[in-house]
């Protein structure tokens, strides 16, 4: 196939035991921000990721996939993670799928906030940041899933034509 530019985010990480952790993209938003265990095991999403993986790394065609998982993401309206303290409660979140590295930084930032230290971490723009609220349903459901389908279409178009998708570019 052609070069896939991946309008929908993906990630790949080499593991300590020389494997690849690969994921991202494709899971639909469920009405009312519903969370259910079966949403984490959507074979269509997992199969789509395997297709992207083997498109990017054809040598992996037919190689066994040892683990599959899924789960909800914390996605703030402005896509900005945040940390802070309010009413004696420390909080952090909204990592938009980048939680491994971001949670480490959040922990270090919260440690400085909790101990009252003024550091470069406590001066970061995400400290005490409050994201705007998402649109009410059904607008949120329509918008999130329309965006997902648009970016999936952009990936398909770019793969087919080898040219950047104008629609995909407009979504950023």
C-alpha positions in Angstrom: 0.0 0.0 0.0 1.0 3.7 -0.1 2.6 5.7 2.6 0.1 6.2 5.5 0.4 9.7 7.0 -1.9 8.9 9.9 -4.2 11.8 10.5 -5.5 9.9 13.5 -2.8 9.6 16.2 -0.9 6.4 16.7 2.1 5.6 18.9 4.8 3.0 18.8 7.3 2.3 21.6 10.1 -0.2 21.7 9.8 -2.2 25.0 12.7 -3.3 27.2 12.2 -6.9 26.0 12.5 -5.8 22.3 8.9 -5.8 21.4 6.7 -3.0 20.1 3.9 -1.4 22.1 1.7 0.0 19.3 -1.7 1.7 19.6 -4.0 4.7 19.4 -6.8 5.7 17.0 -10.1 4.5 16.0 -12.3 3.9 19.0 -15.7 5.6 18.8 -17.0 8.0 21.4 -19.9 6.5 23.2 -23.0 8.7 23.9 -22.9 10.4 27.3 -19.3 9.5 27.8 -20.4 6.0 28.6 -17.7 3.6 29.8 -18.1 -0.2 29.7 -15.6 -3.0 29.8 -16.7 -4.3 26.4 -15.8 -1.0 24.8 -12.1 -1.8 25.7 -12.2 -5.0 23.6 -13.6 -3.8 20.3 -12.1 -6.2 17.7 -12.8 -3.7 14.9 -10.5 -1.1 16.6 -7.8 -3.7 17.4 -7.9 -5.2 13.9 -7.6 -1.7 12.4 -4.5 -1.1 14.5 -3.0 -4.4 13.3 -3.6 -3.2 9.7 -1.9 0.1 10.3 1.0 -1.7 12.1 1.6 -4.1 9.2 1.2 -1.3 6.6 3.9 0.6 8.4 6.1 -2.5 9.1 5.3 -5.1 6.4 7.8 -7.5 7.9 5.4 -7.9 10.8 2.7 -9.4 8.6 1.5 -12.7 10.3 3.5 -12.1 13.5 1.4 -12.9 16.6 0.1 -10.0 18.7 0.5 -11.0 22.3 -1.7 -8.4 24.0 -4.6 -6.1 23.1 -6.2 -3.6 25.4 -8.2 -0.4 25.3 -9.8 2.1 27.6 -11.2 5.6 27.9 -9.0 8.6 27.4 -9.3 11.8 29.4 -9.7 14.4 26.6 -10.2 18.0 27.8 -12.1 20.4 25.4 -8.9 22.3 24.7 -6.7 19.2 24.6 -4.6 20.6 27.4 -3.7 18.4 30.4 -3.7 20.0 33.8 -2.7 19.6 37.4 -3.6 21.6 40.5 -4.9 21.8 44.0 -8.4 22.9 44.8 -10.1 22.7 48.2 -7.3 20.5 49.6 -7.6 18.0 46.8 -4.7 17.5 44.4 -5.7 16.5 40.8 -4.1 15.7 37.5 -5.5 14.5 34.2 -6.6 15.1 30.7 -3.5 13.4 29.2 -5.2 12.7 25.8 -3.5 9.3 25.5 0.0 10.5 26.5 -0.4 9.4 30.1 2.9 7.5 30.6 5.2 10.5 30.3 2.7 13.1 31.3 1.7 11.3 34.6 5.3 11.3 35.7 5.6 15.0 35.1 2.2 15.5 36.8 3.4 13.6 39.9 6.6 15.7 40.2 4.6 18.9 39.7 2.0 17.9 42.3 4.8 17.0 44.7 6.1 20.6 44.4 2.6 22.1 44.7 1.7 20.0 47.8 5.0 20.8 49.6 4.5 24.5 48.7 7.7 24.8 46.7 8.0 27.4 43.9 9.8 25.6 41.1 10.0 25.7 37.3 7.4 22.9 37.4 4.9 24.9 39.4 5.2 27.7 36.9 4.2 25.6 33.9 1.0 26.7 32.1 -0.9 23.5 32.9 -0.9 24.3 36.7 -4.4 25.2 37.8 -5.5 25.3 34.2 -9.3 24.7 33.7 -10.5 23.5 30.3 -13.8 24.7 28.9 -16.7 22.3 29.2 -17.6 20.0 26.3 -20.7 20.7 24.3 -23.9 18.9 25.6 -25.2 15.7 24.1 -26.1 14.9 21.4 -23.7 17.6 19.9 -20.7 16.0 21.7 -21.5 12.6 20.3 -22.1 13.9 16.7 -18.9 16.1 16.8 -16.6 13.5 18.2 -17.7 10.7 15.9 -17.8 12.9 12.9 -14.2 14.0 13.6 -13.2 10.4 14.0 -14.8 9.4 10.7 -13.3 12.5 8.9 -9.8 11.7 10.0 -10.2 8.0 9.1 -11.4 9.2 5.7 -8.4 11.5 5.4 -6.0 8.6 6.2 -7.7 6.5 3.5 -7.5 9.3 1.0 -3.9 10.0 1.7 -3.0 6.3 1.5 -4.8 6.0 -1.8 -3.5 9.2 -3.5 -0.2 9.7 -1.7 -1.1 13.4 -1.2 -2.0 15.2 2.0 -5.8 15.5 2.6 -7.1 19.0 2.8 -9.9 17.9 4.9 -7.5 16.2 7.3 -5.3 19.3 7.5 -8.4 21.4 8.2 -9.2 19.3 11.3 -5.9 20.3 12.9 
